[in-house]
């Protein structure tokens, strides 16, 4: 079947949808035709979704996870992933977009990359070029992002460091486009998010390698709880963190305020009002660093360099370092220059040349 002139966006997680949203809004305002599909990697994503002004789509869900729920073990995940690939292949065979747009380093993005490449569809990868020194950390994200770069026709890299990473991998310069920054920052300006300090700390931790490490989980929340004796700390918890915390002694949580996971529009405003943030999320740090918000990344390692002027710090899972950074968070609060170039607008400009 002949390729259409349509753009097709693919996402399976909320983080992907959030960072694709400013690109889609700009396409929508220019009345450029596009479609959107959910892979079902997070089965509740299409339902909880975002309002139409933020993400102007009527997306089609091509799978519903494992029996309409998120896979909970390796076997269920493998069965879902195989079924999702078959569904994606059939969908692309019928619809044949001219450009398939994927984002980040999820397994949904990887499926879009190699199925699109197999069908000779142009694959555009947004947020390309992030790299860690080890291909096994974080797993499987690091392997995924390296593979996607091989399949992609258009690699949209958020800055000179990511451009150089792609060149070092042997990606042809003609397939690399510098967007200067991450599309996530466009959401800040589109939503008019302001940096405030309202006297509380915010914690959001969700990565599997953290939640399944009982000793690390317990020691982390013991340290947070101790700080919360004299300071407010809110813990925004999804169902996985809530389940993990059931195994932690209650006295390790007695001073913390646990609040349920929020929709992005509510959460980003909430985060912008915090004095500091403790997170293991790769996505949130981009918005908050741009605001100059102190962000303590509680992870073993990260896939990007942190400059001396950054408001980011990494604990490397050291509890003493976590405590020190929380106590001295005001020292790495920064002031960022006003926004000038829109990464999303740059992506739209380049994509239009390929349609």
N, C-alpha and C positions, 0 to 999 in steps of 0.2 A: 504494500500500500504506500502511496506517495506521502511524503512528510507534509504536515500542515505548517502554517506559519505561527502556530501557537507556542507560547511558553508553558511549560508544565513544571510546577513546583511540587516537590516531594518532601514530606516531613513525617516523623514518627514520634518525636518528643516535644515537650513544651519549649525547651531551650531552642530547638531548631525553628519552631514557629515564631518565637519572640524575635529572633534575629533576622528572619526572612520578612517579618511584618513591615518594616520601613521601606524595603524594596518594593513590596507588593503595593503599599499605599501610594508610592510614587508612580508606579505603572497604572494604577487605578485612576489617579488624577489626570494622567495623560491619555486615558482611554485606550491603552494598549491591551490587546486580548491575552488572557492567560487562564490557566486552570490550576487546580490544587488537589492533591491526593494525600490522605493520611495512610501510613502503612499499618497502623494498629500496634506499633511497638509499645505505646502506652494506650491501653484500650479506652481509658476515660477521657483522653485528650480531646477528641472531637466533640464530646458532650459538654465538658467543663469549658473548653474553648475560650474565645475572646470575643468581645463585642465587634460588630461589623466595622465600626469606625476605626478600630485598632487593626484588625485583620480582615480586610474586605474580601472574603472568600465564601463560596458554597462548596466546601470540600467533599470529596467522595472518599469513604473509608473502604479500603480494598481488603483488609482482613480485620478480624475482631479478636486478635490475640489468641490465646489458648482457651477455647470454649468460652469466649467473651470475658476473659479476665487475663491479667498479666501472668506470663509464665513464672512459675515459682521454683523450678528446678531445671537442670541442664537438659534433660530429655524433652520436657515441654517446650523449652526455648528452641531447641533444634527443630522440633516438629513445626512450631510456629514459623520459624525462619524459612524453612523449606517451602511451606505453604505460601508465605508472603512473597518469596521470589517467583514462584509459579504465577501468582496473582498479578504481580508487577509485570512479568513478561507478557502475559495475555493482554493486560491493559495497554502496554506500550505497543504491542503488535497492532492493536485495533486503532489507537488514537494517534500514534506516530507524531509526537511533537517535534518541532524543529530544534528546540533547546530544552533539555531537562535540567532543572536547577535543583541542586542539593546543597546541604549545609553541614559543616562541621565534621565530626569524627564518629558518628553513631553507626551501628550496623545497618540501619535503614539507609543512611547515606551511601555506605559501601555497596549495598544491593543496587541502588539506583545507578551508581557509577559503572559497575561491571555489566549490568543488564543493558543500560543505555549504550555502552561501548559495543557490546555484542550486536546490538541492533543498528549500529552506526548512526546513533543519535548524538548530536553535540551535547556534552555534559559540562555544565557550568558549576564549579565548586566554589561556594562562598565560604570564607574563613580558611583559605588554603595556606599551607606553609608552616603552621606551628609544628615544632619538633622538640623532642626530648633527646637527651644523649643516649638513652637506652631504648631499644625497640620494644622492650617488654614492660615498660613503665611509663604512663599507666597502661594497663592491659584491659581490653584489647584496643583502646583508643589510639595508641601510638602506631600500632601496626596498621590499623584501619586508615588513618590519615595518610600514611605513606603509600598505601595501595591506591587510594582514591586519586592521588596526584598523578599516578601513572595512567589512569583511565580518563581523566578529565581533559576536555578540549580547551576550556577556559578556567584558569586558576586565578581567583580573585583573592589576592594576598593583602592582609591588613597592615602594611608597613614594610619598610626596607629590610628589616630582619627576616621576615617571612619570605620576602622575595628572594633573598640570598639563600635561604634554606632550600627553596625549590630549585634554584640554579645549581646548588651543590649536589642535589639529588639527580641532576641531569635532565631536568625538565626544560624544554626548549623555551628561549626567551619570548618567542611569539605567542606562547600559550599562557604567559604570566602577565597579570595586570595588577598594578599597585593601587589599592583603594585608600591608602594613607592611614586608615584606622578601621576599627571594627564597626559593623552596621549597628551594633547594640547602642552606640552613643547617639544615633539618630533618634532612638526612642526617647532619650532624655529631653531633647529639644522639641520634638513633636508633641510630647506630653507636658512640656514646660515644668520639668522636675527641678526643684530647688534643693540645694544642700542646706540642711538644718542640723541643729544639735539640741535634742530635747531631753537629755539626761538619762539615756538608757543604752545598753548594749544589745546587739541582735546576734543570735546564733542560728545558723542554718547548715546542718551537716547531713549528708545523705549517701555518700559514696559507699559501695558495697564493702570495699576493703577496710573501711573504718567501722562500719556497723557490725561486721563479723569478727572484729578483733576485740574480744570482751575486755581484756586488760586495758587496752588503749581507750576504749569507750568509757569504761568506769573511771579511769584516772582523769580523763578529759572533763567529765561532768563533775567529778569531785572538785577539780580546780575551779571550774566555772561556778559551782555552788558556793565555794568558799568566798569568791569575789562578790557574789550576790548577797552576802550577809549585809553589806553596807551600800550596795548599788543595785539598780534594777537591771535584770537581764531577761530578755524574752527569747525563748527558743521556739522558732517556727518549725513544726514537726509534721512531716508526711507520715503515712501509715507505717512505712518501714522503720523510721526512727522511733515512732511510738512503740512498735513491737519490740525493737531492740532495747528500749529503756525499761521495759517490763522486767528484764533480767538484772537491772542495776538496783542496788540497795536504795530504798526510798529516801534515806537520809542524805544521799548524794544529789538529790533533786529538790530538797525541801525549800530552798530559797529561790528557785528558778520558776519563772512563769511560762508554762507550756501553752502555746497557741497553735491552732490547726493551720495547715498549709493554706495560703491565700492565692487568689488569682493574681496574675502578674501585675495588673494595673494597680491593685491595692498594695501588693508587696513592694513594688519599686518605690512608691511614695513612703511607705513605712520604713524601708531601708534608708532612704535619703534623710530621714529624721533621726536616725540613730547616731550616737557618738562614735561608735566603732562597730565593726562587723567581724564575727568569726565564721568562716565558711570553708567548705572544701569544693565549692562550685567554681568551675572555670569560667562560666558565663557572667555571673554577678560581678566578678572583680573588674570587668571591663567598664561597666557603667559607673561603679563606685570609684574606681581609680580616676576616671575622668572628672568626677565631682571633687576629688581630693579627699574622699572619705577614708579614714584609717581602716584598712582591710587586713585581717590576720588570716592567712590561708593555712588551714590546718591539714596539711598533706605531707606525704613523704618527700615529694619533689614536684616540680612544675616544668612545663615545656617552653618557657620563655625567660628572657633575662629581665631582671628588675633593676632599674636605674636608681641612683642615689636620691633623685628627686621624687621618687615614686611614693605613693601612700600605701603601697603593698608591703607586707612582710610575710615570711614563710616560717612555720614552726618546725618543719621536718619531723613532725610528730613528737617533738621534745616537749614534755609537759612544763618543765622549768622555763623554756623559751616562750611557751604560750602565756604563762603567768606574767613573765616580764613584759611581754608586748602589750598585754591588756592593761597593766599598770602604767605603761608609758605611751599609751596610744596617741596622746595629744602631740607628742614629739614628731610623729610622722604624718600628721595631717598636712595637706598641701593645698595650694591654690593653683588651679589650672587656667590657662588662657581661654578666652572666648572661642567658641566653636566657629570654624570658618568653612572648611570643606566637608561636604556630605558624602560619606562612603557609599551610601545607598544610591544617591544621585549619580555617582560615578559608575556604579554597576549598571544602572538603567541606561546611561549614555552608551556604554560599550555594547550591552546586549542588543540595543536597537540597531546597531551597525551589522549585527549578524542575522537579523530577521529579514 
